[in-house]
Amino acid sequence: MTGIDLHVHTLYSDGTFSPGEAIRVARERELQTVAITDHDTIDGLPEAFQAGAEAGLRVVPGVEFSTVHDGEGIHVLAYYMDLEDAAFLDELGRLRADRLSRAERMVEKLQDLGYPITIERVREIAAGGTVVRPHVARAMVEAGVVPSVQDAFSDRFIGTGGPAYVEKHALDPVAAMELIHRAGGVCVLAHPGTWREADPVPMEFIRELIEAGLDGIEARHPEHTPELEARFVSLAEGAGIFWTGSSDCHGTLYDPVRMGARTTPPDQFERLKQRAAELRLAAREP
């Protein structure tokens, strides 16, 4: 087994698999390494580590960290961070609280529009995990407001600029990268081809992030065109940083299950691990 998928969600955020189920699927798809990267939480990692050890599959500790640039969310994937770093954990807690508040305000707007959505049902769907927009979308599907999760994200509902959309509040990407680095973690820009719904993160801004210390770019992603993937690979290689490929699997939330649909080449993963070792060493220095 040689496959390396560095972006997998579980039911601790907006995935539908438990960590153990995610590891089972990874094993079935002949993956060797997976990173569990739930939104703003590391709560699923202990179960994932145990399941990985039992299956003989390497689990990379990760989290998909929320940041905001120009009023729109940008996600930064953090890997190999210190799971007990107090400042890092405090920010994750703040982000989860903001996500819940955001969901509550979205539900209120949907109710004002006449749709029978309740925050209680959204929280039930989240099942104790981080509450995120797809949970609101799933409640909308369940209530018959929209036929699919994707339809909920249109500008008619909770998509950017929609009547029930609520902006998120988080650190800017550079401040988040500094926080992650202080915790000994590696920073990778997640799915840069999808920023303002379908528009990519501007190349000039990605270059600014690289100058500020970005370690890698998630170049290969199921929602990137081949042209965008090639552009991001070229940008990373030209800047002397590594790049990754990942499925961004959410279980059965999107059809079909896409775990392993994109993978990271072993040489790029080795570069990620080397950078992680350097950052952990730097984080220990007084």
Secondary structure by P-SEA (a helix, b strand, c coil): cbbbbcbbbcccccccccaaaaaaaaaaacccbbbbcccccccaaaaaaaaaaaacbbbbbbbbbbbbcccbbbbbbbcccccccaaaaaaaaaaaaaaaaaaaaaaaaaaaacccccaaaaaaaaccccccaaaaaaaaaaacccccccccccccccccccccbbbbbbccaaaaaaaaaaabbbbbbcccccccccccccaaaaaaaaaacccccccccccccaaaaaaaaaaaaaaccccccccccccccccccccccbbbcaaaaaaaaaaaaaaaaaaacc
